[in-house]
Amino acid sequence: MTLRRTALLLAAAAVWAVASWLLWRSSVPALHLPHLDELTLFPSHALHRAQSYSRGARLFWLAKTATQLVVLGLFARYGVRWMRESAAGPFGTGMLLGMIGFALVWVAELPFSVLDVWWRHHYGLSGSYVQATIGNWFALGTQFVLLCAALVIVMGLARTRWIGERWWLPAAPVFVGLRTLLAFVAPWLLGGKALHARYVAQLEHTEHVHVPVRVLGGFTEPNAFATGLGASRRVFLWRPIVEPPFTPRMDRFVLAHELGHLAHNHIWKQIGWYALFALPLAYLLALATRRRGGMGVPEAVPLAIFVYVVLQLVALPLQNVVTRHLEAEADWSALRATHDPTAGRQLFRLFASETLDDPNPPWWDYVFLENHPTLMQRIEMTRAYAAAQSP
């Protein structure tokens, strides 16, 4: 490695470190969370039910992930054989291989999707076998359209003579731009009905965020999310969370949490984190596909899909660390806006029985599957806030 390249790598690492430090900054103070025992917070039958359901859900995730890796690994090894049937040129052949790869994954994962619905029904949760089959097919179609667009961009850059193997340098900012555009446009496509509650205006004033708050029907589980950039910012509440057994105090806490995401610019921060990961991941993808001639040729597409999925799995723990950090700040923002730690504590306890979230999952589940703080951590934060406010 030349001295110049070493200097460039060190400079890039320094920029990455500074950018990540800026994105990591949080309004949450250094807290000493009290250690609580879940057996004292949750009824034993509710705790056992949530833990039992979660164990099965984890096994399905492990089986589905392993199946996906095996299928895509075999496709990466033998998928180029399908090129013999294509006369669509490099771009068309690349998209054909992408379609075949995703179709194979869909077929391999279908049994686990059906088993997941059966498991949900077994524990009294909602789930549709039609959605798990036909609905997943429609989702696969959407993913394929996005994959085709990504392949056209990457292969087009890689086949440009003055870019070639350095396609990852312009590709990363292009995908960041597309991610930003999607975040801006998507909220206008969701619809929903306005939430009419007295606490909405009060919370918007407290958190200095004035956005439409809408309720989405068609869902059977309690949830909420904030999204959008600039004029498109919105908060969406799934209808079950504004209905019993959830109370207006709990709904107020939920809305304060979502407004906290917008007040602290979490959507922009998520895009910033995406940008920080996009460049190194694109470089690793380019490096891995050179053995197949690089991303300018369709022969590299099966291997690229496999490597991309592996890289996403490897990056998943880091992505979960980031999202848990943002969710913790939104929880703290809700506590400061509502001054109602009791409502937050009741909300998180109710989640265990309504969504069957395991309050205290095993470490590997926490690392790979939990993009929110655990219910125990969230309850401990409410206790820490209450203790800080007491004289």
Secondary structure, DSSP 8 states (H G I E B T S, - for coil): --HHHHHHHHHHHHHHHHHHHHHH--S----------HHHHS-HHHHHHHHHHHHHHHHHHHHHHHHHHHHHHHHHHHGGGGGGG--SHHHHHHHHHHHHHHHHHHHHHHHHHHHHHHHHHHTT----HHIIIIIHHHHHHHHHHHHHHHHHHHHHHHTSTTTGGGTHHHHHHHHHHHHHHHHHHGGGGT--EE---HHHHHHHHHHT----EEEE-S--S--EEEE-SGGG-EEEEEGGGGSTTS-HHHHHHHHHHHHHHHHTTHHHHHHHHHHHHHHHHHHHHHHHHGGGT-TTSGGGHHHHHHHHHHHHHHHHHHHHHHHHHHHHHHHHHHHHHH--HHHHHHHHHHHHHHT---SS--HHHHHHT-SS--HHHHHHHHHHHHHHH--
